Amino acid sequence: MVVFHIAGFLILILMIARKFECHVLEAFPVGTSLMVLMLYVLAFFGALSFSDWIAAATVAAAVIYMFRIPKEKRSAVLKSVGQDLSGPGMLTALAMVLVVTVCTSGKVVSWWDDYNFWATDVKSLFYLDGFAGKYANAAPEFGDYPPGTQMIKWWFMHFSPGRFREGLMFAGYYFMNLSFLFPFLRVLKKRNVFAMAAGATVVWLFPAVAEVFWCDGCCADLTMALVYGSFLAAAADRKGCSSPFYYMRQACFLMVLVLCKNTGFIWAAFGLLFDYGYHFLVHKAENTGSEIKKADRKKLLIITLLPVVTESSWLAFCVFNRRVAKLTGTAIQMATGGMNIPAYQGDMVKAFLEAFVRWPLHRWKTIALDLSPLSLYLLILLFVFLLYKYHKMEKKTAYYVGGFLAVSGIVFYSVNLISHLTIFAVETQYLEPYGMVSSIERYGAPFMIGGLYLIVFFVLKDSKSAFGAILCMVFVLLTTDYKSAYRALYGYRDTAEETLAQREEMIDEKAEGFLAAVDTGKGDGLGRVLYLRDISDVSWVRNTYVNFEAAPVSVLYGNVDASSMTSQDIVNAVEDAHAEFLYVDALQGNGGQIFDVLAQGEVFEYGCLYQVLEAGEGIRLVKYAK
């Protein structure tokens, strides 16, 4: 089915380009967005694999269409398709997808946040063919994290349906990010191998100017940044495409944006503010009639409502299935005054200011400019001024864009500081400027990369010479993190075996017995499992690794003090976890007696999977037969 999926996607973006008379590279991110939304809907019904039939039907419909149209029209369509697919920009884009997929084939999960959610959740999607049921999500502590980026990862892994391949997950992640960068390749006018290679290199290096977490893991902040930047550019591109495409593209981007991460709604709000203001500015400058204004407002209202509906659908699903992230709980505690905030806010503010003003964004040295968050913020504003000075932007537009970026930057960084003083207050790594600048770099990616994306759009817009493109290339080449970008694509191989060895070390013999008991990787419908160990054996780090290996099984953990706990304590723990199964490692002392009562007549066995059944006002444990 791989061929049908690839052909179906190409047909989709070719149809968009032909229907709305836009460049095929402009259709690329729209096609990806529509793919995300389609898979998102299918995942609710556990029917992601139904996309096989959709892909096959798309190809069949295209073939039937070609045979049914007149010969002259067929020739014209084939000629147009040939021109779209053989253009230098499109060839470069397709080559990048192929090269990235091949180069990342050996990439393995190594980033902590991937183990916590981004990879564990994808693994669950892969085996369950959709979202897990109530109390059954494989990453319980991150249950309400939106699944937008997960959809394309699943799509790529589906190319190898019989085996979970981590390399394909990363290929899907990079494909989604690149999709929103491919419109920049429109500047390539001729099929010149050196120019195409240079364009591909700069497109790959562009995100590493301001954010490098994506180089090691599936950082949703980068995807959110690129979607946000694409939306800003789409809102400003009023004359660069047809009216239907102009509004449809914005709606698609916003719906995907709110599905990227919980904070996506913040950037959607920023984007809508920019959009509304930009429309007001244009209408005033063009002295637009009342009827046109009214029609425009209706379309903007639809653009506003669609991401609200999308976000609401996910939140409703999370509420119904009791999917809540621990960070959401922390935020609620903070809002209700129930959170004890450590008394070192002064140190946190000092670390934030020092990191923001002085510390470079990159982990490794660049060849020329090591930009701090403040210097990049000021450079973005300087670029807007230069665009106005050299007549690439009208005066009122420059004032508006510059003012929006300046104010939205101040608002965001203020919110970022407040979040470190509240939600992240207990995370002491942010008390050091090195840890703080990494946080600013990651969470500030939508502002920094989104702002740069908008600047590049104006530089390349209606450009009749290569000068603007060359300036953009020079800036990227002087300020990017080459080492991290290389590690993402190929350098990771130097540490892949070490990463796998470390992963194996984290899974001790007891955990191996547990994984064998739950028969991980089968996706056989197991609900949530409560995994208990002795009170002397506490390791939340190991548990995170076990969670990844156990997916799609949902696992919660607890520790038992046999000297003080009773059977009722176990019942309470099982009920609080909403567990359908129980697994207990050997306990010190006479711990087995605690569970003998729950086994009701049978001798309880450690290292054995038990199903939890209701028994009056309590529970009964029965050995689970596979």
Phi, psi and omega in degrees: 000352182303315182299318181295320179296313181294314179298319180297319179294317179297320177298320180300310183288330175292321177296318179298315180298318182287317183295317186256006176054047176242168178291144183299330178289330174290332179282341185302304181294331177292317177299318178297319179297316179296324177296316178301313183293322178296312181294326178301316179294316181298325183296330178299329184259010182061037188230037180301323181292346175297343176298338174302314182291324178295318179296314180297319180295323179297315179295315180298317179297321179294318180295315179299318179300316182295325181281338184270337181280157179302154184301319181296317179292324179298318179297320180293320180294315180297322178295317179296317178298317179299319179293320179296315184283337184260002177296152183301321180294316181292319177299320179295318179298312180296321178295321179297317179300315181295312182296315181296319180297317180292314184293329182265009184300332180260007183289139181235159180295128180221341184277138185302316182293333176292317176297320182295318184213303197300325177269322180299318180293321178296321179298321177296314177302319183298315184277328183270348180065027179162191180288145178290159180281193184297130181056032184229011179287139190290340177242077190302327184281355181228039190297326185265011175296128183296154189256016186304308181291336182292333186295315181287328174299314178300317182303316179291319179294334178293345176292343174231072191295341184273353185209135177283110182248113184297327179299322179291329176298315179292323178299318178296321179298313180292325178300316181297317179296315182295328181306323182275353176260340185301329177304334178295336182287358175299339182292343179285117186258334183232154179280071177256119186302319183290319179294320180294319178295320178295318178298316179297320180297314182292322177299319179292323184279340187306311181297331183287359173295323188232349185207129183234004177297331179296341182288337182249335182216188182265063185293114182290339181296323178293314178302316178299321180296317182289323177293319179297313178298320178297321179294316179302315179294320179296322179294325181278349186266057184291327185256003184266001181201173179290158182300313179300318180293323180303313182279321181298318181298316179298317180298316179299315182295319181292322179296322177288323182302315181287346178265358181284317185198164181301328180275004180300328181294332178296314182285332173295322178294315176303314181298318180293323176299317177297318183296311180298315179296321181294319177296318178300316180298315182294315180299322180291318181292324183266359181052051184294144179291160185296323181294317179294319178299317181297316179296322180295319180296322179298318180293321177295325177296318178297317178300326179286320185286325185299314176294331176296316178297317180298311179298319181296323180298320180288316180297321178296318178298318180294319179296315182295323183260011176055047177260110181226136178272149180295331178291325176297318178297320178297318179297320179294318178300317180297316182294330182265003178078015183263011183249129177275111182269126180303150185269052174227040179298326179300317178295324180293317178297318179298316179295321180297312182295318180295316179294318183294322185271320193247329191275138179289151180290334188266149174284332183239157181295141171271175181278349183216299189241117174262094187280136170272166177304319180295316182295324178290321176303314180291324179296320179301317178292323177296320179298322178297317178299317181294325176298321177291316184298324182258025169062031174265354182210133178293158186302311182294322178296318180297316177300317183292309181298314179297317179295319179297313181295321180296311183289315180297326177295316179297316180298314182296311183295331174293315177298320179298317178296316180299322180295326178288332179277349184235279186299318183261016187298330183276354182270096190289348179295340180277359176282347176257140181304326181297315178291323182293318182293329176295321178292315178299318180299314184289306184284341178271002182304317180301320179290310186293306183286323177298318178295316178296323178300315180296320178298313180299321178302313181291326179295317184274347183296127177053029181283125180264354178231169182272002186298314181298318179297322180294320178298317178297317179298317181297315180301313180298313184294333181274340189239000186272165180262093184296318186298316180292319181295324177290320180297324180297323187269322186214325185296342179301337183298334181294335184239005183299314181295321178296321179296315179295322178295319178296322179296319179294322180295327181290334181268096181284180184298322179297317180294325177297320177297321178296313181298323177293323182293320181276357176055052186302147177092357182267337181059044188269017174091011175302139175275214181279140179245132172263120184251114183252140174231171179294152182300337181279354186239077182250126178202098179288337177292312178299320181301324179296319178293320179297320178303316180297315182291328184281338183309136019270007179289136178271125185234131168244155189237154176204166179232142187246130172257099186297339182280344184229342185271155179241175178299327180294326176298321179293317178301315180298319180295318179296316182290322178295327180278350185054042185276140175261345180222156180226136177225130184231128172282164180302135181252155176283149178078211183261046182296331183299331181296332179297322186268340179302323180298319182285335178284347173051073174101342179254154177280123182289138181245130173290157176067029181228139181277125180246141174270139181266120179241150178287142178216090183066238179266001181239210180227161176229136181260127180232133179304135183272124178260121182289000000 
